[in-house]
Each structure stands twice: as C-alpha cells, then as structure tokens.
C-alpha cells in the first residue's frame, strides 16, 4: 500500500504574507537563560554528590536518582 504525503494547503491570502525574521536581540537573552538553566540542571543531575556537593546530605541525590540512571550517569 502506497501512502501519499499530504501537502499543506496555502490559501491565496497567505501566499503574499511576508515572514518577519526574529532579531538576534530578541532571541539572545532567552537563549542565554535557557542555556544557563540547562547547565544548572546538568550539574544537579550529573555531579551533585561527593566532593563537589553544594548541599549537604543525600536529598538532591534522591530527587534526581532515576534521572541519573536514565541519562547514563553512574551514581553507585
């Protein structure tokens, strides 16, 4: 059975609408924020235990334990 790929229908009114690009000044602060958030999350999932621990105890380790194994980080 051959299946065809349906192409989106573009109405004549939409064909002449110009696409406005996003300026870098609008995207850059959000990209920096998301990048920083991802690095903090990566630290807590991947390195928050032992000598580099920011918080004492095993609370953070227990909260991210399953995520560590899912992402392939060894923890014990």
Residue pairs with C-beta under 8 A, 6 or more apart in sequence:
44 60
44 64
45 64
45 67
45 68
45 71
45 73
46 68
46 71
46 73
48 54
48 55
48 60
48 61
48 64
49 58
49 60
49 61
49 75
53 60
61 75
65 75
68 74
68 75
69 75
